[in-house]
């Protein structure tokens, strides 16, 4: 339960919203060229290699979670988001369909309240700023309490960039000392909420009474069938699992491996830096990753495999990049079949037909992660199709490391983002990567066209009976 908001905190929020509403009337009249220039300015200011690296270090140090050396790798998302934003229209007439007599005009969403996760305090604010400014929105950021200084610094840099090109700084604002009472209040004061985070954040956003685009929980699973290129798949797994110490919801958590390749796959994973835990070590790891009620223990989220092992009471070599445990079952009672959010993944072996892999996948997503993502390393198009028809997820990556592909990549066609909608499965409104189109509204203009109304006999088919009349 959030504490009561104080009069001073209420006044602080009122002042922020007043400043935002004042400049909102300015930006909503900007030209396409002007908003594009602002997008480039803030993206470079906070996302250039030198300063983004500093911000990454700051975010990891402040939260105690993530990889100082690896977080910079998320910078590719800034490049991709800017690419996608600059390629689209967001001012005036943005789409015309003459055959339907329809024109679509873009309109701003208004004041966006952006809730920032602990695991992305430097990336998500930049992504939000690019899409929001492109759409002619204004933003008030609500940082995670554990990384509030990092997010505030990111927003400060972007505000300075706006000021440097003669634009109002208050297009982007950030709460300095957020608490739950203030977050609950500010969500009710905006026009649209962008919430990137866990189930609690999603629930709060949807309970605010305002439209909200949220992300769902992950439990990223990869299936390796008999056509898998073992060495490439192992390398992809290492890339996905070790990115920022597995902090992302797209980091591989479960591998479902064809029995005929299982031993080769395990050996290739070891060559990529994996450590295979013994059954005794697996039991120790479970105790430091989940509490008695099954809640994930935050102290072991997104930490190095060496630190994870040491916390559990054993040592692993310094050259190991991640830990593997062999799954003993799938279900709520088998903790390792759920989301891990650290440098550990679970191995599962399937024998015989691909249907057996699909059955294991079915059970894994009953534990958690429905709606988020699944992956498949296969060259069998029939297997790809069968997984697509079966999996309760909104995105499937084929022969790609999920943590580098789910949110968009220069090597796939997914829209670039730092926030992924997980559909009805994940308690979200959309089944899409949350990009520019969700930061805008549309006005449709419809002109008369030639009548488009098929005969009733065509529409009702075999059920049509011309003898049935009214009255």
C-alpha positions in Angstrom: 0.0 0.0 0.0 1.5 3.4 -1.0 1.9 6.0 1.7 -0.2 9.1 1.7 1.3 11.8 -0.6 2.3 15.0 1.3 1.2 18.5 0.4 4.8 19.3 -0.6 4.9 16.3 -2.9 1.6 17.2 -4.5 2.7 20.7 -5.1 5.9 19.4 -6.7 4.0 17.2 -9.1 1.5 20.0 -9.9 4.4 22.2 -10.8 6.0 19.6 -13.1 2.7 18.9 -14.9 2.0 22.7 -15.3 5.4 23.1 -16.9 4.7 20.1 -19.2 1.3 21.3 -20.2 2.7 24.8 -21.0 5.3 23.4 -23.5 2.9 20.8 -24.8 1.0 23.6 -26.6 4.4 24.5 -28.2 5.6 21.2 -29.5 2.3 20.1 -30.9 2.7 22.7 -33.6 6.2 21.7 -34.7 7.2 20.6 -38.2 8.5 17.2 -39.1 12.0 18.6 -39.7 12.1 20.2 -36.3 11.0 17.2 -34.3 13.5 15.0 -36.3 16.3 17.4 -35.3 15.3 17.2 -31.7 15.4 13.4 -31.8 18.9 13.4 -33.2 20.1 15.9 -30.7 18.9 14.1 -27.6 19.9 10.7 -28.9 23.5 11.8 -29.6 23.8 13.8 -26.4 23.0 10.8 -24.1 23.7 8.0 -26.6 27.1 8.9 -28.0 29.7 6.3 -27.1 31.6 8.2 -24.5 28.7 9.5 -22.5 26.5 6.4 -22.8 29.3 4.3 -21.5 29.6 6.6 -18.4 25.8 6.3 -17.9 26.0 2.5 -18.2 28.7 2.4 -15.5 26.6 4.7 -13.3 23.5 2.5 -13.7 25.3 -0.7 -12.9 27.1 0.8 -9.9 24.0 2.5 -8.5 21.8 -0.7 -8.7 24.4 -3.3 -8.0 22.9 -5.4 -10.8 24.2 -5.9 -14.3 27.6 -6.0 -16.1 29.7 -2.9 -16.2 31.6 -4.3 -19.2 28.6 -5.5 -21.1 25.8 -3.0 -20.6 27.2 -0.7 -23.3 26.1 -3.4 -25.8 22.6 -2.2 -25.5 23.6 0.9 -27.4 22.5 -0.7 -30.7 18.9 -0.2 -29.6 19.4 3.6 -29.6 20.7 3.4 -33.2 17.8 1.2 -34.2 15.1 3.3 -32.6 16.5 6.4 -34.1 16.6 4.7 -37.5 13.0 3.6 -37.2 11.8 7.0 -36.0 13.5 9.0 -38.7 12.1 6.8 -41.4 8.5 7.5 -40.4 6.2 10.5 -40.7 4.6 11.8 -37.5 3.3 15.3 -38.5 0.3 16.0 -40.6 -0.8 13.6 -43.3 1.1 10.4 -42.7 -0.9 7.9 -44.7 -3.2 8.0 -47.7 -5.3 5.1 -49.1 -7.0 6.4 -52.3 -8.8 3.1 -53.0 -10.5 3.4 -49.7 -10.9 7.2 -49.7 -9.0 7.4 -46.4 -6.3 9.7 -45.2 -4.7 9.5 -41.8 -3.3 12.4 -39.8 -1.0 12.0 -36.9 -1.7 13.7 -33.6 0.4 13.7 -30.3 -0.6 11.5 -27.4 0.1 14.4 -25.1 1.8 14.1 -21.7 3.5 10.7 -21.3 4.4 9.4 -17.9 7.3 7.0 -18.4 8.1 4.4 -15.7 11.7 3.3 -15.9 13.0 -0.1 -14.8 16.0 -0.7 -12.6 17.7 -2.8 -15.3 17.5 -0.1 -18.0 17.9 3.3 -16.2 20.0 4.7 -19.0 18.6 3.1 -22.2 14.8 3.3 -21.7 14.7 7.1 -21.1 16.6 7.7 -24.4 14.3 5.4 -26.3 11.2 7.1 -24.8 12.6 10.5 -25.6 13.2 9.7 -29.3 9.7 8.3 -29.9 8.0 10.9 -27.7 9.6 13.9 -29.3 9.1 12.4 -32.7 5.4 12.2 -31.9 5.3 15.7 -30.5 4.7 14.5 -26.9 6.1 15.7 -23.6 7.4 13.3 -21.0 7.7 13.1 -17.2 9.9 10.3 -16.1 9.4 8.2 -13.0 12.7 6.5 -12.3 13.2 3.3 -10.3 14.2 4.2 -6.7 17.3 2.0 -6.9 18.5 3.8 -10.1 17.0 7.3 -9.8 20.3 9.1 -10.0 21.2 7.5 -13.2 17.9 8.2 -14.9 17.9 11.8 -13.6 21.4 12.3 -15.1 20.2 10.9 -18.5 17.3 13.3 -18.5 19.5 16.2 -17.4 21.8 15.6 -20.4 18.9 15.4 -22.8 17.4 18.6 -21.4 20.7 20.3 -21.9 20.8 19.1 -25.5 17.3 20.6 -26.1 18.4 23.9 -24.6 21.5 24.0 -26.8 19.4 24.0 -29.9 17.0 26.5 -28.6 14.2 24.2 -27.6 12.3 24.1 -24.3 14.0 21.8 -21.7 10.6 21.0 -20.1 9.7 18.8 -23.1 11.5 16.2 -20.8 11.3 16.2 -17.0 12.3 13.7 -14.3 11.1 13.2 -10.8 14.1 13.4 -8.4 12.8 11.6 -5.3 10.0 9.2 -6.4 8.0 7.0 -4.1 5.0 4.9 -4.7 2.5 7.5 -3.6 4.0 10.0 -6.0 4.1 7.5 -8.8 0.5 6.6 -8.3 -0.4 10.3 -8.4 1.6 11.3 -11.5 0.2 8.4 -13.5 -3.3 9.9 -12.9 -2.1 13.3 -14.1 -0.7 12.3 -17.5 -2.4 11.3 -20.8 -0.6 8.0 -21.5 1.6 5.7 -19.4 4.6 3.9 -20.8 5.6 1.2 -18.2 8.6 -1.0 -18.7 9.0 -3.3 -15.8 7.5 -6.3 -13.8 4.0 -7.4 -12.9 3.6 -4.9 -10.0 4.4 -2.0 -12.3 2.1 -3.2 -15.0 -0.7 -3.7 -12.5 -0.2 -0.2 -11.1 -0.2 1.4 -14.5 -3.4 -0.4 -15.6 -5.1 0.6 -12.3 -4.3 4.3 -12.8 -7.4 5.0 -14.9 -5.3 6.2 -17.9 -4.3 4.4 -21.1 -1.1 2.4 -20.5 1.3 0.4 -22.7 3.2 -2.1 -20.6 5.6 -5.0 -20.8 5.1 -8.5 -19.5 7.4 -10.9 -17.7 9.7 -13.2 -19.7 10.8 -16.8 -19.4 12.8 -16.9 -22.7 13.1 -20.5 -24.0 15.1 -21.8 -26.9 14.4 -25.1 -28.7 17.3 -26.8 -30.5 16.0 -29.4 -33.0 18.0 -32.0 -34.9 19.0 -29.5 -37.6 20.8 -27.2 -35.2 24.3 -25.9 -36.0 25.6 -26.8 -32.5 28.6 -24.4 -32.4 26.6 -21.4 -33.8 23.7 -22.1 -31.4 26.0 -22.3 -28.4 27.6 -19.0 -29.4 24.2 -17.4 -29.7 23.2 -18.8 -26.3 26.3 -17.3 -24.7 25.6 -14.0 -26.3 22.0 -13.9 -25.1 22.6 -15.3 -21.6 25.6 -13.1 -20.7 24.3 -9.8 -22.0 24.4 -7.5 -18.9 24.6 -10.6 -16.7 21.2 -11.9 -17.9 19.3 -8.9 -16.6 16.9 -8.7 -19.6 13.7 -10.6 -19.8 14.8 -11.8 -23.3 18.0 -13.5 -22.0 17.8 -17.3 -22.7 16.6 -19.1 -19.6 15.6 -22.5 -20.8 17.2 -24.7 -23.5 15.1 -27.6 -24.8 17.6 -29.7 -26.7 17.1 -32.7 -29.1 18.4 -35.8 -27.4 20.7 -36.8 -30.3 22.5 -33.5 -30.0 22.3 -33.0 -26.2 25.8 -34.1 -25.3 27.4 -32.2 -28.2 25.4 -29.1 -27.3 26.5 -29.3 -23.7 30.1 -29.6 -24.7 29.8 -26.7 -27.1 28.2 -24.5 -24.4 31.1 -25.4 -22.1 33.5 -24.2 -24.9 31.6 -20.9 -24.9 32.2 -20.5 -21.2 29.4 -22.4 -19.5 29.8 -24.2 -16.2 27.6 -27.2 -15.6 26.5 -27.4 -12.0 26.3 -30.6 -10.1 23.0 -31.7 -8.5 24.3 -30.6 -5.1 25.3 -27.2 -6.5 21.9 -26.9 -8.2 20.2 -27.3 -4.9 22.4 -24.6 -3.3 21.7 -22.2 -6.2 18.0 -22.7 -5.8 18.2 -21.6 -2.2 19.9 -18.3 -3.0 17.7 -17.5 -6.1 14.2 -18.1 -4.6 12.8 -17.6 -1.1 10.5 -20.1 0.6 7.4 -18.5 -1.1 9.0 -18.8 -4.5 9.8 -15.1 -4.9 13.0 -14.2 -6.8 15.6 -12.9 -4.4 16.8 -9.6 -5.7 20.4 -9.9 -4.4 21.1 -12.6 -7.0 19.5 -10.9 -10.0 21.9 -9.9 -12.8 25.2 -10.8 -11.1 28.3 -12.6 -12.4 28.3 -16.4 -12.4 31.3 -16.3 -10.0 29.3 -14.1 -7.5 26.2 -16.3 -8.0 28.2 -19.4 -7.2 30.0 -17.9 -4.2 26.6 -16.7 -2.8 25.4 -20.3 -3.1 28.5 -21.6 -1.3 30.8 -22.9 -4.0 33.4 -21.6 -6.4 33.7 -21.8 -10.2 36.6 -20.8 -12.5 37.1 -17.2 -13.3 36.8 -17.9 -17.1 33.2 -19.2 -16.8 30.6 -16.9 -18.4 27.4 -18.5 -17.2 26.0 -21.5 -15.2 23.9 -24.3 -16.5 21.7 -26.6 -14.4 20.0 -29.7 -15.7 16.3 -29.5 -15.3 14.7 -32.1 -13.1 11.2 -31.2 -14.1 8.9 -28.5 -15.3 6.2 -26.8 -13.2 5.7 -24.3 -10.4 7.4 -26.7 -8.0 10.5 -26.8 -10.2 11.9 -23.3 -9.8 14.5 -23.5 -12.5 11.7 -23.8 -15.1 10.7 -20.2 -14.4 12.4 -16.9 -15.1 15.9 -16.5 -13.8 17.1 -12.9 -14.6 20.8 -13.8 -14.0 23.7 -15.7 -15.5 22.1 -19.1 -15.2 20.0 -21.2 -17.5 18.3 -24.7 -17.4 18.8 -27.6 -19.7 16.0 -29.9 -20.8 16.3 -32.9 -23.1 13.6 -34.1 -25.5 13.7 -37.4 -27.4 12.0 -38.4 -30.6 9.5 -36.3 -32.4 9.5 -32.5 -32.4 6.1 -32.7 -30.8 7.9 -33.7 -27.6 9.8 -30.4 -27.6 6.5 -28.6 -28.1 5.0 -30.3 -25.1 7.9 -29.2 -23.0 7.5 -25.7 -24.3 3.8 -25.8 -23.4 4.6 -26.7 -19.8 7.4 -24.1 -19.4 5.0 -21.3 -20.4 2.5 -22.5 -17.8 5.1 -21.7 -15.2 5.7 -18.1 -16.5 6.5 -15.9 -19.4 3.4 -16.3 -21.5 3.2 -13.7 -24.2 6.8 -12.6 -24.1 9.1 -14.7 -26.4 10.4 -18.0 -27.6 13.2 -19.0 -29.9 14.1 -21.9 -32.2 17.3 -22.9 -33.8 16.2 -24.9 -36.8 16.4 -25.1 -40.6 13.2 -27.1 -40.8 10.4 -24.7 -42.0 7.8 -27.1 -40.8 9.2 -27.0 -37.3 9.2 -23.2 -37.4 5.6 -23.1 -38.5 4.5 -25.6 -35.9 6.1 -23.6 -33.1 4.5 -20.4 -34.5 1.1 -22.0 -34.4 1.5 -23.4 -30.9 3.6 -21.1 -28.7 1.7 -18.7 -26.5 4.1 -15.8 -27.2 4.1 -12.7 -29.3 7.5 -13.1 -30.9 9.6 -16.0 -32.0 13.3 -15.6 -33.0 14.7 -18.1 -35.5 18.4 -18.8 -35.3 19.1 -15.6 -33.3 20.2 -14.7 -29.8 16.9 -13.6 -28.2 18.3 -10.8 -26.0 19.8 -9.2 -29.1 16.9 -9.8 -31.4 13.5 -9.7 -29.6 13.5 -5.9 -29.2 14.6 -5.4 -32.8 17.9 -5.8 -34.6 19.7 -4.5 -37.6 19.5 -8.1 -38.8 15.8 -8.7 -38.4 12.6 -6.8 -39.2 11.2 -6.4 -35.7 10.6 -2.7 -34.8 13.3 -1.4 -32.4 12.3 -0.7 -28.9 13.2 -1.2 -25.2 9.6 -2.1 -24.3 7.9 -5.2 -25.6 4.1 -5.7 -25.4 3.2 -9.3 -24.5 -0.4 -9.4 -25.6 -3.4 -10.7 -23.6 -1.2 -13.6 -22.5 1.1 -11.2 -20.6 -1.7 -8.8 -19.4 -0.9 -6.2 -22.0 -2.9 -4.4 -24.6 -0.6 -5.0 -27.6 1.3 -7.9 -29.0 4.0 -5.8 -30.6 7.3 -4.0 -29.9 6.2 -0.7 -28.5 7.4 1.8 -31.1 6.4 5.2 -32.6 2.8 4.3 -33.6 2.0 3.8 -29.9 3.2 7.3 -29.0 0.6 8.9 -31.4 -3.0 9.3 -32.0 -4.7 9.3 -35.4 -7.4 11.3 -37.1 -9.0 9.5 -40.1 -10.6 11.4 -42.9 -13.0 9.4 -45.0 -14.3 10.5 -48.4 -17.1 8.9 -50.4 -16.1 5.9 -52.6 -18.0 3.5 -54.9 -20.3 1.4 -52.9 -18.6 -1.7 -51.5 -21.4 -4.0 -50.4 -21.4 -7.7 -51.6 -24.8 -9.4 -52.2 -26.2 -11.1 -49.2 -26.0 -14.5 -50.9 -22.2 -14.0 -51.1 -21.9 -12.9 -47.5 -24.0 -15.6 -45.9 -23.0 -18.4 -48.3 -24.8 -21.7 -47.9 -26.8 -20.4 -45.0 -28.6 -17.7 -47.1 -32.3 -18.3 -47.7 -33.9 -15.7 -50.1 -37.3 -16.9 -48.9 -36.8 -15.4 -45.4 -38.3 -11.9 -45.4 -39.0 -9.4 -42.7 -42.5 -9.1 -41.2 
